[in-house]
Amino acid sequence: MSFREKIHWVAFLSLILGFGWYFMSYPWAVANTRGGMLTAVWMLIPTTIIFLVPMVAGTVWFTIRTPKEANLKEDEREKTIHLKGTHAAYYPLVLGIWANIFALINGLSYGWSVNILMATLVLAELIRVGSQLYLYRRGY
Amino acid sequence: MAQAPFTNDIKTLRFLAGEMTQADLGDKVGVTRQTIAAIEQGKYSPSLEVAFRIAHVFGKPLEDVFRWQAD
């Protein structure tokens, strides 16, 4: 497994850990109030910490273990894998934006809007990193 | 996934070149070991530039390394 693939696994699991905690802990009963929005904003601090700590630790760990690989430039196959992953993530992003527009038109407040946007971003990231991991495993 | 419509003799050529490793070849060509492995297995079609670089490492013309196999 290449260095970049390992880092992708770390990112994938960190995303699930950080935002999994967020969506499981969020008080959905107050989502449609101003307090719901403020709670979402406040919860981003621990979420970011939960996401970043394993991400940074994993990157440092694998860099120390394989410093040569860590310094390698992305080659043409890896660049294509990254482009394909980013392309795949475009679709959930568009769907999420439409869902948000629909929610705002139908009178849902900022709390829901923030959560829909966050879920959109997380889903897009999971699809981006997940599809890149799949392509790494498949060879291309 | 669909295999590339050509085969290659990279594995044999590496062996004949003093049992060169995939990592060594990758270093000489400027790609990762995993990319060389994917090319060898026909899972990834390299760019023309990388194909020429691989042939150049072995001192062979391109058609001695890659052979068209479709039809």
Backbone of each chain as ProteinMPNN parsed JSONL, in Angstrom:
{"seq_chain_A": "MSFREKIHWVAFLSLILGFGWYFMSYPWAVANTRGGMLTAVWMLIPTTIIFLVPMVAGTVWFTIRTPKEANLKEDEREKTIHLKGTHAAYYPLVLGIWANIFALINGLSYGWSVNILMATLVLAELIRVGSQLYLYRRGY", "coords_chain_A": {"N_chain_A": [[0.845, -1.192, 0.0], [0.576, 2.179, -0.914], [2.066, 5.281, 0.318], [0.351, 7.462, -0.033], [-2.091, 6.194, -0.309], [-2.411, 5.11, 2.225], [-2.665, 7.471, 3.698], [-5.046, 8.355, 2.673], [-6.771, 6.425, 3.72], [-6.572, 7.08, 6.422], [-7.715, 9.637, 6.382], [-10.289, 9.009, 5.543], [-11.29, 7.38, 7.636], [-11.01, 9.193, 9.744], [-12.829, 11.157, 9.009], [-15.246, 9.721, 9.222], [-15.19, 9.195, 11.94], [-15.06, 11.811, 13.194], [-17.26, 13.336, 12.056], [-19.226, 11.462, 12.302], [-19.539, 11.352, 15.056], [-20.487, 13.96, 15.368], [-23.012, 14.007, 13.954], [-24.37, 12.051, 15.34], [-24.52, 13.106, 17.866], [-25.754, 15.544, 17.698], [-28.356, 17.751, 18.726], [-31.212, 17.081, 17.44], [-33.824, 17.841, 17.866], [-33.91, 20.565, 18.324], [-33.171, 21.635, 15.977], [-34.485, 23.329, 14.189], [-34.367, 25.893, 15.15], [-32.946, 29.086, 16.267], [-31.112, 28.512, 18.195], [-30.44, 25.97, 17.446], [-28.857, 26.399, 15.239], [-26.704, 27.772, 16.38], [-25.77, 25.814, 18.092], [-24.876, 23.936, 16.248], [-22.758, 25.334, 15.096], [-21.118, 25.677, 17.336], [-20.555, 23.006, 17.922], [-18.858, 22.359, 15.927], [-16.276, 22.835, 16.71], [-15.285, 20.771, 18.63], [-15.725, 18.696, 16.781], [-13.969, 19.244, 14.694], [-11.58, 18.923, 16.055], [-11.712, 16.19, 16.747], [-11.621, 15.151, 14.208], [-9.205, 16.17, 13.182], [-7.082, 15.339, 14.905], [-6.554, 12.398, 14.7], [-5.954, 12.49, 11.998], [-3.685, 14.167, 11.709], [-1.94, 12.788, 13.421], [-1.824, 10.267, 12.161], [-0.715, 10.967, 9.666], [1.792, 11.978, 10.438], [2.863, 9.684, 11.647], [2.996, 7.789, 9.483], [4.669, 9.208, 7.814], [7.043, 9.281, 9.246], [7.616, 6.587, 9.296], [7.859, 5.892, 6.565], [9.672, 7.814, 5.086], [10.787, 8.318, 2.572], [8.855, 7.639, 0.661], [6.941, 9.453, 1.396], [7.902, 11.832, 0.473], [7.725, 11.632, -2.231], [6.71, 12.786, -5.441], [3.392, 13.189, -6.751], [2.427, 10.796, -9.145], [1.485, 10.202, -12.649], [-0.63, 8.327, -12.67], [-1.662, 8.481, -10.083], [-2.487, 11.146, -10.09], [-4.575, 11.026, -11.919], [-6.303, 9.315, -10.565], [-6.963, 10.958, -8.417], [-8.276, 13.047, -9.732], [-10.489, 11.69, -10.788], [-11.798, 10.926, -8.444], [-12.466, 13.424, -7.359], [-14.212, 14.296, -9.303], [-16.287, 12.443, -8.997], [-17.245, 13.281, -6.556], [-18.554, 15.601, -7.087], [-21.25, 15.244, -7.759], [-22.821, 14.509, -5.357], [-22.438, 16.96, -4.104], [-23.836, 18.805, -5.7], [-26.426, 17.755, -5.444], [-26.797, 18.149, -2.706], [-26.754, 20.948, -2.501], [-29.075, 21.561, -3.913], [-30.916, 20.324, -2.233], [-30.648, 21.941, -0.028], [-31.523, 24.42, -0.989], [-34.18, 23.733, -1.462], [-34.962, 23.199, 1.175], [-34.718, 25.747, 2.353], [-36.583, 27.227, 0.869], [-38.876, 26.013, 1.736], [-39.167, 26.909, 4.287], [-37.551, 25.961, 6.343], [-35.222, 26.469, 8.976], [-32.054, 28.154, 9.716], [-30.599, 26.325, 11.213], [-31.201, 23.772, 10.199], [-30.347, 24.234, 7.629], [-27.577, 24.666, 7.921], [-26.874, 22.124, 8.803], [-27.643, 20.517, 6.655], [-25.906, 21.463, 4.719], [-23.486, 20.752, 5.895], [-23.731, 17.957, 6.012], [-23.792, 17.485, 3.303], [-21.228, 18.265, 2.523], [-19.681, 16.418, 3.989], [-20.597, 13.988, 2.948], [-19.832, 14.299, 0.274], [-17.065, 14.408, 0.59], [-16.593, 11.861, 1.659], [-17.328, 10.303, -0.522], [-15.497, 11.197, -2.398], [-12.944, 10.526, -1.235], [-13.417, 7.839, -0.713], [-13.939, 6.766, -3.292], [-11.486, 7.238, -4.431], [-9.901, 5.563, -2.879], [-10.96, 3.113, -3.653], [-10.18, 3.105, -6.348], [-7.407, 3.126, -6.049], [-7.054, 0.571, -4.918], [-8.0, -1.02, -6.998], [-6.167, -0.599, -8.918], [-6.368, 1.318, -10.849]], "CA_chain_A": [[0.0, 0.0, 0.0], [1.43, 3.369, -1.013], [1.929, 6.283, 1.37], [-0.849, 8.265, -0.277], [-3.271, 5.365, -0.031], [-2.539, 5.041, 3.692], [-3.172, 8.768, 4.163], [-6.456, 8.385, 2.308], [-7.484, 5.62, 4.71], [-6.623, 7.863, 7.664], [-8.692, 10.709, 6.161], [-11.616, 8.384, 5.455], [-11.704, 6.969, 8.981], [-11.14, 10.399, 10.571], [-14.101, 11.773, 8.614], [-16.33, 8.939, 9.819], [-15.105, 9.378, 13.388], [-15.389, 13.185, 13.567], [-18.608, 13.742, 11.685], [-20.114, 10.458, 12.878], [-19.838, 11.866, 16.399], [-21.302, 15.17, 15.233], [-24.396, 13.73, 13.566], [-24.998, 11.227, 16.381], [-24.689, 13.879, 19.102], [-26.471, 16.799, 17.47], [-29.735, 17.722, 19.251], [-32.057, 17.317, 16.258], [-35.112, 18.43, 18.273], [-33.839, 22.036, 18.277], [-32.504, 22.005, 14.71], [-35.207, 24.371, 13.449], [-34.37, 27.145, 15.926], [-31.655, 29.792, 16.225], [-30.233, 27.742, 19.081], [-29.968, 24.816, 16.663], [-27.746, 26.845, 14.392], [-25.556, 28.08, 17.25], [-25.241, 24.528, 18.575], [-24.12, 23.335, 15.133], [-21.491, 26.076, 14.963], [-20.287, 25.366, 18.497], [-20.108, 21.601, 17.839], [-17.799, 22.208, 14.911], [-14.946, 22.885, 17.358], [-14.846, 19.399, 18.964], [-15.725, 17.85, 15.576], [-12.709, 19.502, 13.986], [-10.499, 18.306, 16.852], [-11.818, 14.722, 16.593], [-11.217, 14.85, 12.832], [-7.809, 16.527, 12.895], [-6.073, 14.63, 15.721], [-6.071, 11.171, 14.03], [-5.437, 12.846, 10.669], [-2.305, 14.651, 11.88], [-1.149, 11.697, 14.016], [-1.61, 9.256, 11.122], [0.204, 11.493, 8.654], [3.133, 12.022, 11.041], [3.286, 8.288, 11.853], [3.386, 7.168, 8.209], [5.813, 9.966, 7.262], [8.241, 8.823, 9.968], [7.892, 5.185, 8.904], [8.282, 5.805, 5.157], [9.959, 9.205, 4.682], [11.092, 8.416, 1.137], [7.575, 7.64, -0.062], [6.187, 10.67, 1.748], [8.426, 12.96, -0.297], [7.548, 11.403, -3.666], [5.673, 13.587, -6.093], [2.286, 12.433, -7.323], [2.684, 10.455, -10.551], [0.321, 10.4, -13.538], [-1.747, 7.458, -12.266], [-2.248, 9.055, -8.868], [-3.189, 12.385, -10.463], [-5.847, 10.627, -12.552], [-7.16, 8.794, -9.49], [-7.471, 12.1, -7.647], [-9.25, 13.761, -10.563], [-11.72, 10.889, -10.875], [-12.46, 11.019, -7.137], [-13.05, 14.764, -7.234], [-15.337, 14.314, -10.233], [-17.384, 11.678, -8.385], [-17.775, 14.029, -5.411], [-19.317, 16.746, -7.591], [-22.679, 14.93, -7.804], [-23.466, 14.748, -4.06], [-22.396, 18.391, -3.79], [-24.958, 19.432, -6.406], [-27.657, 17.287, -4.799], [-26.876, 18.796, -1.389], [-27.117, 22.359, -2.708], [-30.502, 21.566, -4.265], [-31.653, 19.978, -1.016], [-30.598, 23.124, 0.832], [-32.429, 25.408, -1.598], [-35.519, 23.214, -1.204], [-35.227, 23.37, 2.607], [-34.897, 27.179, 2.635], [-37.859, 27.638, 0.267], [-39.955, 25.449, 2.532], [-39.231, 27.543, 5.603], [-36.685, 25.389, 7.381], [-34.344, 27.569, 9.398], [-30.609, 28.052, 9.516], [-30.067, 25.115, 11.851], [-31.296, 22.698, 9.201], [-29.518, 24.609, 6.483], [-26.174, 24.39, 8.271], [-26.69, 20.668, 8.871], [-27.705, 19.946, 5.296], [-24.632, 21.803, 4.052], [-22.416, 19.954, 6.507], [-23.909, 16.577, 5.552], [-23.408, 17.482, 1.89], [-19.766, 18.32, 2.465], [-19.133, 15.159, 4.506], [-20.918, 12.934, 1.975], [-18.981, 14.518, -0.903], [-15.698, 14.019, 0.964], [-16.548, 10.394, 1.782], [-17.366, 9.73, -1.866], [-14.218, 11.522, -3.044], [-11.86, 9.712, -0.668], [-13.793, 6.433, -0.89], [-13.733, 6.333, -4.682], [-10.039, 7.198, -4.666], [-9.4, 4.318, -2.257], [-11.37, 2.009, -4.529], [-9.324, 3.126, -7.546], [-6.061, 2.698, -5.621], [-7.09, -0.886, -4.76], [-8.239, -1.666, -8.286], [-4.989, -0.356, -9.761], [-6.608, 2.567, -11.562]], "C_chain_A": [[0.884, 1.247, 0.0], [1.135, 4.347, 0.123], [0.62, 7.057, 1.201], [-2.135, 7.476, 0.0], [-3.505, 5.269, 1.481], [-3.138, 6.34, 4.231], [-4.663, 8.907, 3.813], [-7.299, 7.575, 3.289], [-7.636, 6.401, 6.02], [-7.694, 8.951, 7.534], [-10.119, 10.15, 6.181], [-12.144, 8.031, 6.858], [-11.878, 8.168, 9.906], [-12.455, 11.11, 10.283], [-15.27, 11.063, 9.283], [-16.38, 9.166, 11.331], [-15.616, 10.767, 13.798], [-16.843, 13.531, 13.292], [-19.649, 12.702, 12.102], [-20.523, 10.906, 14.267], [-20.776, 13.057, 16.299], [-22.776, 14.816, 14.969], [-25.13, 12.845, 14.587], [-25.329, 12.074, 17.614], [-25.539, 15.129, 18.918], [-27.904, 16.7, 18.006], [-30.739, 18.075, 18.151], [-33.396, 17.978, 16.619], [-35.096, 19.954, 18.166], [-33.25, 22.537, 16.953], [-33.18, 23.18, 14.012], [-35.296, 25.69, 14.222], [-33.016, 27.829, 15.778], [-30.627, 29.061, 17.096], [-29.646, 26.529, 18.356], [-28.779, 25.189, 15.794], [-26.497, 27.095, 15.237], [-24.921, 26.799, 17.791], [-24.375, 23.879, 17.494], [-22.76, 24.006, 15.003], [-20.558, 25.723, 16.113], [-19.711, 23.948, 18.379], [-19.019, 21.377, 16.787], [-16.403, 22.208, 15.535], [-14.494, 21.48, 17.777], [-14.802, 18.47, 17.74], [-14.407, 17.999, 14.82], [-11.536, 18.85, 14.719], [-10.513, 16.786, 16.656], [-11.35, 14.31, 15.193], [-9.706, 15.055, 12.638], [-6.77, 15.706, 13.659], [-5.627, 13.314, 15.06], [-5.465, 11.451, 12.663], [-3.957, 13.262, 10.759], [-1.428, 13.516, 12.412], [-0.827, 10.636, 12.963], [-0.604, 9.714, 10.08], [1.642, 11.511, 9.188], [3.692, 10.605, 11.177], [3.783, 7.67, 10.546], [4.562, 7.903, 7.558], [7.11, 9.512, 7.93], [8.628, 7.413, 9.499], [8.401, 5.06, 7.469], [8.579, 7.216, 4.609], [10.204, 9.355, 3.177], [9.804, 8.512, 0.32], [6.796, 8.93, 0.181], [6.63, 11.858, 0.902], [8.265, 12.792, -1.804], [6.458, 12.296, -4.233], [4.579, 12.66, -6.633], [2.615, 12.06, -8.766], [1.388, 10.526, -11.361], [-0.888, 9.552, -13.142], [-2.447, 8.031, -11.039], [-3.021, 10.338, -9.173], [-4.551, 12.052, -11.064], [-6.824, 10.1, -11.507], [-7.782, 9.957, -8.71], [-8.522, 12.883, -8.438], [-10.576, 13.006, -10.642], [-12.513, 10.964, -9.562], [-13.155, 12.361, -6.965], [-14.278, 14.884, -8.129], [-16.541, 13.596, -9.623], [-18.038, 12.461, -7.251], [-18.634, 15.215, -5.844], [-20.824, 16.485, -7.485], [-23.367, 15.073, -6.443], [-23.459, 16.216, -3.661], [-23.586, 19.107, -4.423], [-26.286, 19.042, -5.752], [-27.872, 17.984, -3.453], [-27.284, 20.251, -1.506], [-28.611, 22.457, -3.051], [-31.356, 21.271, -3.038], [-31.724, 21.191, -0.09], [-31.544, 24.214, 0.305], [-33.881, 25.016, -1.29], [-35.907, 23.45, 0.266], [-35.499, 24.833, 2.934], [-36.237, 27.679, 2.092], [-39.031, 27.179, 1.133], [-39.929, 25.887, 4.004], [-38.407, 26.895, 6.695], [-35.608, 26.421, 7.721], [-32.863, 27.228, 9.22], [-30.003, 26.785, 10.118], [-30.076, 23.939, 10.885], [-30.364, 22.971, 8.026], [-28.042, 24.284, 6.732], [-25.927, 22.883, 8.258], [-26.746, 20.008, 7.505], [-26.397, 20.228, 4.553], [-23.485, 20.95, 4.582], [-22.497, 18.502, 6.024], [-23.492, 16.444, 4.084], [-21.89, 17.412, 1.746], [-19.148, 16.986, 2.898], [-19.373, 14.028, 3.506], [-20.013, 13.057, 0.74], [-17.54, 14.077, -0.608], [-15.569, 12.498, 1.064], [-16.536, 9.747, 0.403], [-16.047, 10.007, -2.591], [-13.117, 10.571, -2.548], [-12.143, 8.22, -0.883], [-13.557, 5.948, -2.31], [-12.245, 6.306, -5.024], [-9.419, 5.945, -4.062], [-9.74, 3.11, -3.121], [-10.457, 1.938, -5.766], [-7.882, 2.728, -7.214], [-5.998, 1.178, -5.537], [-7.174, -1.597, -6.103], [-7.018, -1.535, -9.198], [-5.119, 0.938, -10.518], [-8.065, 2.949, -11.477]], "O_chain_A": [[1.813, 1.364, 0.798], [0.107, 4.258, 0.793], [-0.116, 7.278, 2.162], [-3.127, 8.025, 0.478], [-4.64, 5.337, 1.954], [-4.004, 6.319, 5.106], [-5.435, 9.501, 4.566], [-8.404, 7.98, 3.648], [-8.697, 6.382, 6.645], [-8.482, 9.167, 8.455], [-11.028, 10.745, 6.76], [-13.283, 8.341, 7.209], [-12.772, 8.179, 10.752], [-13.115, 11.605, 11.196], [-16.167, 11.7, 9.836], [-17.451, 9.308, 11.921], [-16.499, 10.882, 14.648], [-17.568, 13.966, 14.186], [-20.828, 13.029, 12.239], [-21.7, 10.854, 14.625], [-21.745, 13.158, 17.052], [-23.669, 15.276, 15.681], [-26.357, 12.886, 14.685], [-26.297, 11.796, 18.322], [-25.997, 15.711, 19.901], [-28.588, 15.702, 17.778], [-31.07, 19.245, 17.962], [-34.026, 18.604, 15.767], [-36.137, 20.571, 17.943], [-32.881, 23.704, 16.826], [-32.516, 23.949, 13.317], [-36.188, 26.502, 13.977], [-32.067, 27.254, 15.246], [-29.441, 29.003, 16.772], [-28.515, 26.118, 18.615], [-27.833, 24.419, 15.631], [-25.391, 26.695, 14.876], [-23.701, 26.706, 17.931], [-23.299, 23.348, 17.771], [-21.74, 23.341, 14.823], [-19.365, 25.497, 15.91], [-18.544, 23.713, 18.691], [-18.353, 20.342, 16.768], [-15.463, 21.652, 14.968], [-13.437, 21.026, 17.339], [-13.96, 17.575, 17.662], [-13.813, 17.02, 14.369], [-10.625, 18.301, 14.099], [-9.472, 16.17, 16.43], [-10.754, 13.246, 15.02], [-9.026, 14.236, 12.021], [-5.7, 15.409, 13.128], [-4.426, 13.121, 14.872], [-4.568, 10.735, 12.218], [-3.109, 12.785, 10.005], [-0.318, 13.3, 11.926], [0.306, 10.161, 12.88], [0.259, 8.944, 9.659], [2.581, 11.118, 8.496], [4.855, 10.358, 10.859], [4.869, 7.093, 10.506], [5.355, 7.297, 6.838], [8.142, 9.374, 7.273], [9.806, 7.098, 9.33], [9.264, 4.23, 7.182], [7.834, 7.739, 3.78], [9.875, 10.382, 2.583], [9.676, 9.342, -0.581], [6.094, 9.43, -0.698], [5.85, 12.774, 0.641], [8.617, 13.687, -2.572], [5.429, 12.534, -3.6], [4.83, 11.492, -6.931], [3.041, 12.919, -9.537], [0.331, 10.866, -10.831], [-2.03, 9.996, -13.261], [-3.675, 8.06, -10.971], [-4.077, 10.588, -8.592], [-5.551, 12.705, -10.765], [-8.018, 10.398, -11.553], [-8.969, 9.939, -8.387], [-9.528, 13.324, -7.883], [-11.649, 13.606, -10.571], [-13.741, 11.054, -9.572], [-14.287, 12.429, -6.488], [-15.27, 15.506, -7.748], [-17.671, 14.074, -9.717], [-19.237, 12.328, -7.01], [-19.37, 15.77, -5.028], [-21.59, 17.392, -7.16], [-24.419, 15.71, -6.373], [-24.362, 16.675, -2.962], [-24.259, 19.909, -3.775], [-27.155, 19.886, -5.536], [-28.994, 18.359, -3.11], [-28.074, 20.741, -0.7], [-29.317, 23.328, -2.542], [-32.397, 21.895, -2.833], [-32.747, 21.431, 0.552], [-32.269, 24.845, 1.074], [-34.697, 25.856, -0.91], [-37.033, 23.848, 0.562], [-36.409, 25.134, 3.706], [-36.939, 28.447, 2.75], [-40.044, 27.868, 1.246], [-40.596, 25.292, 4.85], [-38.551, 27.249, 7.866], [-35.144, 27.155, 6.848], [-32.487, 26.193, 8.671], [-29.025, 26.243, 9.602], [-29.094, 23.206, 10.765], [-29.696, 22.077, 7.507], [-27.359, 23.712, 5.882], [-24.899, 22.42, 7.764], [-26.005, 19.066, 7.223], [-25.855, 19.366, 3.861], [-22.631, 20.487, 3.826], [-21.486, 17.893, 5.674], [-22.918, 15.435, 3.675], [-21.349, 16.624, 0.97], [-18.219, 16.486, 2.264], [-18.485, 13.217, 3.243], [-19.498, 12.062, 0.23], [-16.885, 13.456, -1.445], [-14.579, 11.917, 0.619], [-15.828, 8.766, 0.177], [-15.542, 9.148, -3.314], [-12.451, 9.904, -3.34], [-11.241, 7.442, -1.193], [-13.038, 4.851, -2.518], [-11.793, 5.467, -5.802], [-8.526, 5.338, -4.652], [-8.924, 2.206, -3.3], [-10.023, 0.861, -6.172], [-7.219, 2.067, -8.014], [-5.044, 0.558, -6.007], [-6.527, -2.619, -6.331], [-6.872, -2.299, -10.152], [-4.12, 1.597, -10.807], [-8.466, 3.978, -12.021]]}, "seq_chain_B": "MAQAPFTNDIKTLRFLAGEMTQADLGDKVGVTRQTIAAIEQGKYSPSLEVAFRIAHVFGKPLEDVFRWQAD", "coords_chain_B": {"N_chain_B": [[-12.425, -4.589, -14.002], [-11.818, -3.441, -17.433], [-9.194, -4.958, -19.22], [-6.058, -3.62, -20.412], [-5.66, -3.069, -23.962], [-3.286, -4.212, -24.741], [-0.282, -6.109, -24.245], [2.542, -6.537, -22.017], [6.111, -6.813, -21.529], [7.414, -6.199, -19.238], [7.974, -7.367, -16.744], [9.601, -9.58, -17.375], [11.708, -8.236, -18.62], [12.664, -6.739, -16.507], [13.65, -8.753, -14.898], [15.683, -9.722, -16.527], [17.304, -7.541, -16.501], [19.141, -7.658, -14.383], [17.553, -8.482, -12.237], [15.942, -6.289, -11.548], [14.047, -4.282, -9.339], [10.52, -3.44, -8.938], [10.302, -1.026, -7.654], [12.811, 0.125, -8.154], [12.681, 0.442, -10.94], [10.51, 2.157, -11.033], [11.635, 4.412, -9.774], [13.543, 5.134, -11.699], [11.942, 5.8, -13.827], [10.215, 7.657, -12.846], [7.817, 7.246, -11.55], [5.539, 5.746, -9.129], [6.137, 2.668, -7.234], [3.799, 1.218, -7.109], [2.462, 2.056, -9.374], [4.033, 1.014, -11.425], [3.559, -1.684, -10.895], [0.819, -1.803, -11.471], [0.862, -1.242, -14.197], [2.339, -3.418, -15.184], [0.551, -5.495, -14.638], [-1.404, -4.949, -16.418], [-3.441, -3.313, -15.623], [-3.383, -0.628, -15.707], [-3.045, 1.808, -18.194], [-0.2, 3.267, -19.335], [0.931, 6.694, -19.912], [2.092, 7.927, -23.099], [4.571, 9.048, -22.767], [5.551, 7.897, -20.348], [5.588, 5.238, -21.143], [7.57, 5.316, -23.14], [9.712, 6.077, -21.542], [10.012, 3.827, -19.918], [10.727, 1.898, -21.824], [13.113, 3.047, -22.615], [14.707, 2.777, -20.321], [15.286, 0.062, -20.399], [16.662, -0.025, -22.71], [15.407, -0.644, -25.1], [13.332, -0.742, -28.094], [10.01, 0.692, -28.202], [8.056, -1.166, -29.048], [9.107, -3.579, -28.315], [8.647, -3.739, -25.704], [5.956, -3.149, -25.179], [3.089, -4.698, -26.552], [0.592, -4.619, -28.967], [-2.63, -6.066, -28.655], [-5.283, -6.293, -29.233], [-8.168, -7.142, -31.356]], "CA_chain_B": [[-12.23, -3.555, -15.016], [-11.307, -3.937, -18.707], [-7.735, -4.981, -19.308], [-5.534, -2.809, -21.511], [-5.638, -3.872, -25.2], [-1.911, -4.596, -25.099], [0.449, -6.794, -23.17], [3.899, -5.982, -21.879], [7.133, -7.745, -21.047], [8.206, -5.471, -18.24], [8.433, -8.276, -15.686], [10.744, -10.333, -17.917], [12.817, -7.3, -18.852], [13.231, -6.396, -15.192], [14.425, -9.911, -14.456], [16.905, -9.78, -17.345], [18.15, -6.381, -16.162], [19.731, -7.861, -13.051], [16.468, -8.598, -11.256], [15.562, -4.941, -11.121], [12.749, -4.296, -8.638], [9.518, -2.472, -9.426], [10.629, 0.272, -7.051], [13.963, 0.673, -8.904], [12.186, 0.896, -12.239], [9.687, 3.339, -10.759], [12.543, 5.543, -9.522], [14.186, 5.552, -12.957], [10.929, 6.32, -14.747], [9.556, 8.799, -12.205], [6.479, 6.898, -11.053], [5.632, 4.939, -7.906], [6.208, 1.213, -7.414], [2.431, 0.736, -7.333], [2.103, 2.343, -10.771], [4.722, -0.004, -12.234], [2.83, -2.945, -10.685], [-0.457, -1.715, -12.202], [1.172, -1.335, -15.638], [2.728, -4.817, -15.44], [-0.637, -6.362, -14.588], [-2.358, -4.514, -17.436], [-4.564, -2.61, -14.995], [-3.251, 0.802, -16.007], [-2.35, 2.123, -19.453], [0.629, 4.45, -19.069], [0.992, 7.703, -20.966], [3.126, 7.631, -24.091], [5.856, 9.461, -22.192], [6.018, 6.883, -19.389], [5.892, 4.031, -21.922], [8.89, 5.523, -23.747], [10.731, 6.091, -20.479], [10.235, 2.431, -19.505], [11.504, 1.261, -22.903], [14.458, 3.646, -22.593], [15.456, 2.183, -19.205], [15.751, -1.266, -20.818], [17.394, 0.118, -23.967], [14.648, -1.37, -26.131], [12.284, 0.051, -28.738], [8.722, 0.596, -27.505], [7.286, -2.375, -29.412], [9.687, -4.749, -27.634], [8.156, -3.725, -24.322], [4.486, -3.219, -25.238], [2.591, -5.294, -27.799], [-0.849, -4.482, -29.192], [-3.195, -7.411, -28.639], [-6.712, -6.291, -29.571], [-8.587, -7.759, -32.639]], "C_chain_B": [[-11.659, -4.146, -16.291], [-9.778, -3.897, -18.7], [-7.295, -4.102, -20.472], [-5.452, -3.674, -22.773], [-4.216, -4.195, -25.666], [-1.265, -5.312, -23.922], [1.819, -6.126, -23.03], [4.831, -7.03, -21.29], [7.986, -7.121, -19.952], [8.791, -6.413, -17.184], [9.669, -9.052, -16.157], [11.952, -9.417, -18.082], [13.465, -6.87, -17.534], [14.131, -7.519, -14.707], [15.759, -9.967, -15.204], [17.848, -8.624, -17.037], [18.644, -6.498, -14.717], [18.697, -7.901, -11.946], [16.116, -7.238, -10.649], [14.189, -4.997, -10.431], [11.786, -3.28, -9.272], [9.835, -1.079, -8.893], [11.798, 0.932, -7.794], [13.504, 1.233, -10.247], [11.343, 2.163, -12.066], [10.546, 4.576, -10.532], [13.14, 6.072, -10.822], [13.193, 6.243, -13.887], [10.239, 7.57, -14.176], [8.114, 8.518, -11.833], [6.641, 6.022, -9.811], [5.72, 3.448, -8.239], [4.827, 0.652, -7.745], [1.992, 0.972, -8.784], [2.783, 1.346, -11.704], [3.981, -1.344, -12.116], [1.529, -2.946, -11.488], [-0.227, -1.825, -13.713], [1.499, -2.786, -15.992], [1.521, -5.74, -15.522], [-1.687, -5.97, -15.622], [-3.561, -3.785, -16.869], [-4.534, -1.125, -15.334], [-2.476, 0.992, -17.308], [-1.516, 3.384, -19.243], [0.526, 5.459, -20.209], [2.11, 7.304, -21.929], [4.51, 7.956, -23.527], [6.408, 8.398, -21.244], [6.379, 5.59, -20.122], [7.282, 4.157, -22.559], [9.998, 5.504, -22.703], [11.057, 4.66, -20.03], [11.094, 1.724, -20.556], [12.948, 1.762, -22.884], [15.324, 3.051, -21.48], [16.045, 0.842, -19.626], [16.554, -1.213, -22.122], [16.724, -0.616, -25.111], [13.71, -0.403, -26.852], [10.93, -0.236, -28.061], [7.993, -0.725, -27.784], [7.899, -3.661, -28.852], [9.198, -4.837, -26.189], [6.637, -3.887, -24.294], [4.064, -3.8, -26.58], [1.074, -5.188, -27.881], [-1.492, -5.862, -29.312], [-4.683, -7.451, -28.997], [-6.911, -6.926, -30.94], [-8.619, -9.275, -32.572]], "O_chain_B": [[-11.076, -5.23, -16.261], [-9.163, -2.936, -18.237], [-8.062, -3.866, -21.406], [-5.204, -4.876, -22.679], [-3.983, -4.424, -26.853], [-1.654, -5.137, -22.767], [2.193, -5.264, -23.826], [4.403, -7.99, -20.65], [9.148, -7.485, -19.773], [9.947, -6.276, -16.784], [10.655, -9.164, -15.43], [13.074, -9.78, -17.73], [14.677, -6.665, -17.469], [15.219, -7.285, -14.18], [16.811, -10.218, -14.617], [19.051, -8.716, -17.283], [18.567, -5.546, -13.941], [18.937, -7.41, -10.844], [16.011, -7.071, -9.434], [13.283, -5.686, -10.9], [12.189, -2.397, -10.029], [9.66, -0.08, -9.591], [11.785, 2.139, -8.035], [13.879, 2.337, -10.641], [11.449, 3.109, -12.846], [10.234, 5.657, -11.031], [13.236, 7.281, -11.031], [13.553, 7.152, -14.635], [9.748, 8.42, -14.919], [7.284, 9.426, -11.8], [7.751, 5.605, -9.481], [5.424, 3.021, -9.355], [4.696, -0.267, -8.553], [1.24, 0.177, -9.347], [2.174, 0.884, -12.669], [3.797, -2.049, -13.108], [1.173, -3.948, -12.107], [-1.03, -2.432, -14.422], [0.996, -3.318, -16.982], [1.466, -6.643, -16.356], [-2.746, -6.593, -15.694], [-4.584, -3.648, -17.541], [-5.557, -0.447, -15.252], [-1.403, 0.42, -17.501], [-2.068, 4.456, -18.998], [0.096, 5.131, -21.315], [2.955, 6.464, -21.617], [5.483, 7.242, -23.772], [7.583, 8.039, -21.321], [7.353, 4.924, -19.771], [8.074, 3.215, -22.521], [11.086, 4.981, -22.947], [12.217, 4.322, -19.793], [12.062, 1.041, -20.223], [13.885, 0.996, -23.109], [16.524, 2.842, -21.664], [17.173, 0.515, -19.258], [17.065, -2.234, -22.582], [17.397, -1.149, -25.993], [13.333, 0.63, -26.299], [10.746, -1.278, -27.431], [7.397, -1.322, -26.888], [7.273, -4.719, -28.912], [9.32, -5.875, -25.54], [6.096, -4.655, -23.499], [4.614, -3.439, -27.621], [0.362, -5.617, -26.973], [-0.957, -6.735, -29.996], [-5.276, -8.528, -29.056], [-5.932, -7.223, -31.625], [-8.948, -9.93, -33.56]]}, "name": "protein", "num_of_chains": 2, "seq": "MSFREKIHWVAFLSLILGFGWYFMSYPWAVANTRGGMLTAVWMLIPTTIIFLVPMVAGTVWFTIRTPKEANLKEDEREKTIHLKGTHAAYYPLVLGIWANIFALINGLSYGWSVNILMATLVLAELIRVGSQLYLYRRGYMAQAPFTNDIKTLRFLAGEMTQADLGDKVGVTRQTIAAIEQGKYSPSLEVAFRIAHVFGKPLEDVFRWQAD"}
